[in-house]
Protein backbone atom coordinates (compact mmCIF):
# COMPACT_ATOMS: atom_id res chain seq x y z
CA UNK A 1 0.00 0.00 0.00
CA UNK A 2 1.13 3.61 -0.64
CA UNK A 3 1.94 6.11 2.17
CA UNK A 4 0.73 9.69 2.23
CA UNK A 5 3.03 12.62 3.29
CA UNK A 6 1.70 12.27 6.85
CA UNK A 7 2.70 8.63 7.03
CA UNK A 8 -0.70 7.04 6.70
CA UNK A 9 -1.04 3.89 4.60
CA UNK A 10 -3.68 4.58 1.94
CA UNK A 11 -5.50 2.18 -0.36
CA UNK A 12 -5.99 4.97 -2.91
CA UNK A 13 -3.34 6.72 -5.00
CA UNK A 14 -4.90 10.20 -5.45
CA UNK A 15 -5.95 11.20 -1.91
CA UNK A 16 -5.20 9.50 1.38
CA UNK A 17 -8.22 7.50 2.50
CA UNK A 18 -7.22 8.24 6.17
CA UNK A 19 -6.53 12.02 6.31
CA UNK A 20 -7.55 13.23 2.85
CA UNK A 21 -4.13 14.63 1.96
CA UNK A 22 -3.05 14.52 -1.67
CA UNK A 23 -0.71 11.63 -2.16
CA UNK A 24 2.77 13.12 -2.40
CA UNK A 25 1.50 16.55 -1.25
CA UNK A 26 0.97 17.28 2.47
CA UNK A 27 -1.02 20.48 1.87
CA UNK A 28 -4.34 18.87 1.13
CA UNK A 29 -6.90 18.37 3.87
CA UNK A 30 -9.90 16.11 4.42
CA UNK A 31 -12.14 19.05 3.48
CA UNK A 32 -10.35 19.35 0.16
CA UNK A 33 -10.81 15.67 -0.44
CA UNK A 34 -14.49 15.90 0.32
CA UNK A 35 -14.83 18.72 -2.19
CA UNK A 36 -14.03 16.35 -5.02
CA UNK A 37 -17.38 15.58 -6.65
CA UNK A 38 -18.31 11.90 -6.57
CA UNK A 39 -18.55 10.14 -9.93
CA UNK A 40 -21.99 10.41 -11.56
CA UNK A 41 -24.03 7.24 -11.66
CA UNK A 42 -24.17 5.55 -15.02
CA UNK A 43 -27.26 6.39 -17.02
CA UNK A 44 -29.22 3.22 -17.69
CA UNK A 45 -29.61 2.41 -21.34
CA UNK A 46 -33.03 2.96 -22.80
CA UNK A 47 -35.03 -0.22 -22.94
CA UNK A 48 -36.31 -0.89 -26.39
CA UNK A 49 -40.00 -1.67 -26.55
CA UNK A 50 -40.58 -5.40 -26.66
CA UNK A 51 -41.85 -6.78 -29.90
CA UNK A 52 -45.27 -8.33 -30.02
CA UNK A 53 -45.42 -11.95 -29.04
CA UNK A 54 -44.81 -14.11 -32.13
CA UNK A 55 -47.95 -16.15 -31.41
CA UNK A 56 -50.25 -13.14 -30.89
CA UNK A 57 -53.38 -13.38 -33.02
CA UNK A 58 -54.80 -10.50 -35.00
CA UNK A 59 -58.32 -10.00 -36.30
CA UNK A 60 -58.52 -11.13 -39.94
CA UNK A 61 -61.11 -8.40 -40.62
CA UNK A 62 -59.35 -5.26 -39.28
CA UNK A 63 -55.92 -6.44 -38.06
CA UNK A 64 -56.45 -5.52 -34.38
CA UNK A 65 -54.45 -7.62 -31.88
CA UNK A 66 -56.61 -10.06 -29.91
CA UNK A 67 -57.24 -9.11 -26.27
CA UNK A 68 -60.24 -11.36 -25.59
CA UNK A 69 -62.69 -13.64 -27.32
CA UNK A 70 -64.22 -10.85 -29.45
CA UNK A 71 -62.37 -8.19 -31.49
CA UNK A 72 -62.73 -4.76 -29.86
CA UNK A 73 -63.16 -3.07 -33.26
CA UNK A 74 -65.59 -5.24 -35.25
CA UNK A 75 -66.72 -8.03 -32.86
CA UNK A 76 -64.98 -10.89 -34.72
CA UNK A 77 -65.27 -14.13 -32.67
CA UNK A 78 -61.74 -15.58 -32.26
CA UNK A 79 -63.12 -18.72 -30.60
CA UNK A 80 -65.47 -19.70 -33.42
CA UNK A 81 -62.97 -18.32 -36.01
CA UNK A 82 -65.45 -17.91 -38.88
CA UNK A 83 -63.78 -17.74 -42.31
CA UNK A 84 -63.34 -14.24 -43.71
CA UNK A 85 -63.34 -13.69 -47.47
CA UNK A 86 -60.89 -11.26 -49.05
CA UNK A 87 -63.13 -9.08 -51.24
CA UNK A 88 -60.20 -7.17 -52.77
CA UNK A 89 -58.48 -10.37 -53.88
CA UNK A 90 -61.72 -11.89 -55.16
CA UNK A 91 -62.69 -8.80 -57.18
CA UNK A 92 -59.17 -8.50 -58.61
CA UNK A 93 -59.17 -12.12 -59.71
CA UNK A 94 -62.61 -11.76 -61.27
CA UNK A 95 -61.80 -8.53 -63.17
CA UNK A 96 -58.39 -9.66 -64.52
CA UNK A 97 -58.81 -12.01 -67.50
CA UNK A 98 -56.09 -14.50 -68.18
CA UNK A 99 -54.14 -13.54 -71.33
CA UNK A 100 -51.17 -15.85 -70.99
CA UNK A 101 -50.70 -18.01 -74.07
CA UNK A 102 -49.39 -21.52 -73.56
CA UNK A 103 -45.78 -22.00 -74.61
CA UNK A 104 -44.76 -24.87 -76.91
CA UNK A 105 -43.26 -26.68 -73.95
CA UNK A 106 -46.61 -26.48 -72.19
CA UNK A 107 -48.56 -27.80 -75.18
CA UNK A 108 -46.11 -30.59 -75.97
CA UNK A 109 -46.94 -34.00 -74.56
CA UNK A 110 -45.10 -34.61 -71.33
CA UNK A 111 -43.56 -37.75 -70.04
CA UNK A 112 -46.05 -39.89 -68.12
CA UNK A 113 -45.82 -39.33 -64.41
CA UNK A 114 -44.83 -42.28 -62.28
CA UNK A 115 -47.85 -44.18 -61.16
CA UNK A 116 -48.99 -43.72 -57.57
CA UNK A 117 -50.71 -46.35 -55.50
CA UNK A 118 -54.45 -46.05 -55.77
CA UNK A 119 -56.25 -45.07 -52.58
CA UNK A 120 -57.69 -47.95 -50.68
CA UNK A 121 -61.12 -46.28 -50.60
CA UNK A 122 -61.45 -46.58 -46.83
CA UNK A 123 -61.35 -43.43 -44.69
CA UNK A 124 -59.63 -43.43 -41.29
CA UNK A 125 -62.02 -43.70 -38.35
CA UNK A 126 -63.08 -40.44 -36.73
CA UNK A 127 -64.30 -39.34 -33.34
CA UNK A 128 -68.07 -39.50 -32.94
CA UNK A 129 -70.64 -38.27 -30.42
CA UNK A 130 -73.86 -40.04 -29.49
CA UNK A 131 -76.83 -37.90 -28.40
CA UNK A 132 -79.41 -39.52 -26.12
CA UNK A 133 -81.77 -38.58 -23.26
CA UNK A 134 -80.53 -39.33 -19.74
CA UNK A 135 -83.17 -39.89 -17.06
CA UNK A 136 -80.68 -39.65 -14.16
CA UNK A 137 -79.50 -36.25 -15.39
CA UNK A 138 -83.13 -35.17 -15.79
CA UNK A 139 -83.78 -35.92 -12.11
CA UNK A 140 -80.71 -33.87 -11.14
CA UNK A 141 -82.06 -30.93 -13.14
CA UNK A 142 -85.48 -31.22 -11.50
CA UNK A 143 -83.88 -31.37 -8.05
CA UNK A 144 -82.08 -28.08 -8.80
CA UNK A 145 -85.52 -26.43 -8.91
CA UNK A 146 -86.48 -23.40 -10.95
CA UNK A 147 -89.83 -22.01 -11.99
CA UNK A 148 -90.20 -24.43 -14.91
CA UNK A 149 -88.84 -27.55 -13.21
CA UNK A 150 -92.22 -28.95 -12.16
CA UNK A 151 -93.66 -28.49 -15.66
CA UNK A 152 -90.90 -30.49 -17.37
CA UNK A 153 -91.47 -34.10 -18.34
CA UNK A 154 -88.94 -36.68 -19.46
CA UNK A 155 -89.57 -37.66 -23.09
CA UNK A 156 -91.24 -41.03 -23.57
CA UNK A 157 -89.40 -41.61 -26.82
CA UNK A 158 -86.28 -39.87 -28.08
CA UNK A 159 -84.23 -41.58 -30.79
CA UNK A 160 -80.49 -41.87 -30.30
CA UNK A 161 -78.52 -39.80 -32.79
CA UNK A 162 -74.87 -40.08 -33.80
CA UNK A 163 -72.71 -37.32 -35.25
CA UNK A 164 -69.24 -37.63 -36.77
CA UNK A 165 -66.73 -35.02 -35.58
CA UNK A 166 -65.12 -33.38 -38.61
CA UNK A 167 -63.22 -30.21 -39.36
CA UNK A 168 -61.81 -27.98 -36.64
CA UNK A 169 -64.98 -27.24 -34.67
CA UNK A 170 -68.57 -28.41 -34.26
CA UNK A 171 -71.24 -26.08 -32.83
CA UNK A 172 -73.80 -27.70 -30.50
CA UNK A 173 -77.24 -26.11 -30.24
CA UNK A 174 -80.72 -25.83 -31.72
CA UNK A 175 -81.39 -24.41 -35.17
CA UNK A 176 -83.34 -21.21 -35.57
CA UNK A 177 -84.55 -20.17 -39.02
CA UNK A 178 -85.47 -16.67 -37.87
CA UNK A 179 -81.97 -16.06 -36.48
CA UNK A 180 -80.12 -18.01 -39.17
CA UNK A 181 -78.57 -20.47 -36.69
CA UNK A 182 -77.69 -23.92 -38.06
CA UNK A 183 -75.47 -25.77 -35.57
CA UNK A 184 -73.35 -28.72 -36.70
CA UNK A 185 -74.81 -30.89 -33.93
CA UNK A 186 -78.47 -29.87 -34.12
CA UNK A 187 -80.41 -30.85 -30.98
CA UNK A 188 -83.73 -29.54 -32.25
CA UNK A 189 -86.61 -31.93 -31.59
CA UNK A 190 -88.90 -33.58 -31.51
CA UNK A 191 -88.72 -34.00 -28.64
CA UNK A 192 -87.54 -30.46 -27.93
CA UNK A 193 -85.22 -30.00 -24.94
CA UNK A 194 -86.18 -26.54 -23.61
CA UNK A 195 -82.92 -26.13 -21.72
CA UNK A 196 -80.63 -26.24 -24.78
CA UNK A 197 -79.56 -22.81 -26.09
CA UNK A 198 -79.54 -22.15 -29.83
CA UNK A 199 -75.74 -21.76 -29.65
CA UNK A 200 -74.96 -23.75 -26.52
CA UNK A 201 -71.48 -25.27 -26.74
CA UNK A 202 -68.63 -26.03 -29.10
CA UNK A 203 -66.43 -29.05 -29.77
CA UNK A 204 -62.94 -27.91 -30.84
CA UNK A 205 -60.32 -30.14 -32.44
CA UNK A 206 -57.06 -30.50 -30.48
CA UNK A 207 -53.70 -32.03 -31.42
CA UNK A 208 -54.59 -35.33 -29.78
CA UNK A 209 -58.39 -35.22 -29.63
CA UNK A 210 -61.22 -32.79 -28.92
CA UNK A 211 -62.26 -30.28 -26.26
CA UNK A 212 -65.67 -28.90 -25.25
CA UNK A 213 -66.32 -25.17 -24.77
CA UNK A 214 -69.43 -23.67 -23.17
CA UNK A 215 -70.55 -20.63 -25.18
CA UNK A 216 -72.06 -18.73 -22.26
CA UNK A 217 -75.21 -20.84 -22.43
CA UNK A 218 -78.20 -20.01 -20.23
CA UNK A 219 -78.18 -23.31 -18.30
CA UNK A 220 -74.51 -24.28 -18.45
CA UNK A 221 -72.60 -27.32 -19.70
CA UNK A 222 -71.49 -30.21 -17.48
CA UNK A 223 -68.80 -32.83 -18.05
CA UNK A 224 -69.26 -36.36 -16.63
CA UNK A 225 -70.80 -35.26 -13.30
CA UNK A 226 -74.02 -33.24 -13.74
CA UNK A 227 -74.29 -32.71 -9.97
CA UNK A 228 -71.01 -30.74 -9.93
CA UNK A 229 -70.41 -27.20 -11.13
CA UNK A 230 -70.71 -26.48 -14.86
CA UNK A 231 -67.54 -25.89 -16.83
CA UNK A 232 -66.34 -22.30 -17.18
CA UNK A 233 -67.61 -20.52 -20.31
CA UNK A 234 -65.24 -19.87 -23.22
CA UNK A 235 -62.59 -22.24 -21.80
CA UNK A 236 -61.72 -25.42 -23.78
CA UNK A 237 -61.93 -28.54 -21.59
CA UNK A 238 -60.40 -31.71 -23.12
CA UNK A 239 -62.70 -34.72 -23.52
CA UNK A 240 -61.70 -38.37 -23.71
CA UNK A 241 -63.21 -41.56 -25.02
CA UNK A 242 -66.33 -42.37 -23.00
CA UNK A 243 -66.78 -38.89 -21.50
CA UNK A 244 -70.33 -37.55 -21.38
CA UNK A 245 -71.39 -33.93 -21.83
CA UNK A 246 -74.66 -32.92 -20.17
CA UNK A 247 -76.72 -29.92 -21.21
CA UNK A 248 -80.31 -28.77 -21.33
CA UNK A 249 -82.91 -30.64 -19.28
CA UNK A 250 -82.12 -34.24 -20.25
CA UNK A 251 -79.67 -34.23 -23.17
CA UNK A 252 -76.43 -36.21 -22.90
CA UNK A 253 -73.66 -36.44 -25.50
CA UNK A 254 -71.22 -39.34 -25.15
CA UNK A 255 -67.82 -39.04 -26.83
CA UNK A 256 -66.37 -42.01 -28.77
CA UNK A 257 -62.74 -42.04 -29.87
CA UNK A 258 -61.79 -44.09 -32.97
Protein Blocks (a to p, Z undefined) as FASTA:
>chain_A
ZZdfkopacfbfkbccklopaehiakbcfklmmmpccdddddddddddddddfkbccdfk
lopacfbfbdfklopafklopacddfklmmmmmmmccfbdcdfklmpccdddddddddeh
iacddddddddddfklmmmmmmngpjklmmpccdfbdcddddddehjbdcdddddfklop
acfbdcbdcdddfkbcfblbdcdddfklccdddehianopaehiambccddehiacddde
hiacdehjlpccddddZZ
